[in-house]
Amino acid sequence: MTTITEEAVLDALRHVQEPELGRDIVTLDMVKSIAIDGSDVAFTIELTTPACPLKDEIEGNARAALTGIGAGSVDIAWGAMVRRAQPRQAEQLVPGVKNIIAVASGKGGVGKSTVSVNLAVALAQAGASVGLLDGDITGPNIPLMLGVEGQPAASPNNKITPLERYGVKTISIQFFVPEGQPIVWRGPLVGGAIQQFLRDVEWGDLDYLVIDLPPGTSDAQLTLAQAVPISGAVLVTTPQEVSLSDVGKALAMFQRMSVPVLGVVENMTAFACPHCGELTEIFGRGGGERFASEHGLEYLGGIPLDITVRQGGDVGVPAVAQREPGPAAKALTQVAQTVAARMSVRAATAEARPILTVS
């Protein structure tokens, strides 16, 4: 019987790469709790995000590496430790939040809130701790789309306790105003509300805080960029030129504010006939992918037109949480995995940065 040592296991696993980060899983300190019984090996791989899209590839390579040194059975357990993609500040407005993801668009009606809700829920389904802040103060839709209602209570720390559904903590101005009442506020009040939601909500420890921004380039975006370090922005567009023109302005805004842009999501890519399967490109074809290529951004994925998205949004059941997910749900889950992977890459770079001091 072959006797295997811990050193031999680690040497073998040094040949297993984390594909997104481009380094081996031993150097990245992802290998934990090695146990050896003769030729049988058990250990834990601690992923950099529970939504890792390449988990199967890592597992296959790890098993092959250990088989190559004579291992018998290989038992792999999985864990995850999401890392901070921005350096911690000495005084952080939301100290328990590791990563803030802003979801933005240049214009309304492109499905930005749909992407925000499903991104948050998909990350939570993968095992991450997630919050969702409805930053569209004058047009809040998150409570309806997430199917959550009620009024948040005060926490023991005299902060606002967010409501929760599908494993996502959420806050919205809609929780504090009567149904149907318009919110007619000037820009400074909008910015103040976003700051309060960041500062006075009991978010706790979160891997990701997703912020659904209002369309356009205004006080909400400026307030957010000045108040907290945004780990990355996701731009949402539809294929047609009028949407691409406006999302270009959103991109320029984030670049001016030195906010990293993770990539572009194209919503409403095509409609698949449920009877014959024929694709109809109602809003054009490939605009988001072309925009991403022209501006050196990653194309995070396309979301097809799917009636289940509208149906779920109207009754508070996000596409990714439905019992029979349609094509849009599968695409949204892939987008969430890609976003999580890109955040892990940014975190690997950020770990070497010093702690910032806010003056």
Buried (B, 14 or more C-beta within 10 A) or exposed (E): EEEBEEEBBBEBBBBBBBEBBEEBBBEBEBBEEBEBEEBBBBBBBBBBBBBBBBBEBBBEBBBEBBEEBEBBEBEBEBEBBBBBBBEBBEEBBBEEBBBBBBBBBBBBEBBBBBBBBBBBBBBBBBBBBBBBBBBBBBBBBBBBBBBBEEEBEEBEEEBBBBBBBBBBBBBBBBBEEEEEEEBEBEEEEBBBBBBEBBEBBBBBEBBBBBBBBBBBBBBBBBBBBEBBBBBBBBBBBBBBEEBBEBBBEBBEBBEEBEBBBBBBBBBBBBBBEEEEEEEEEBBBBBBBBBBBEEBEBBBBBBBBBBEBBEEBBEEBBBBBBBEEBBBBBBBBBBBBBBBBBBBBBBBBEBEEEEEBEEE
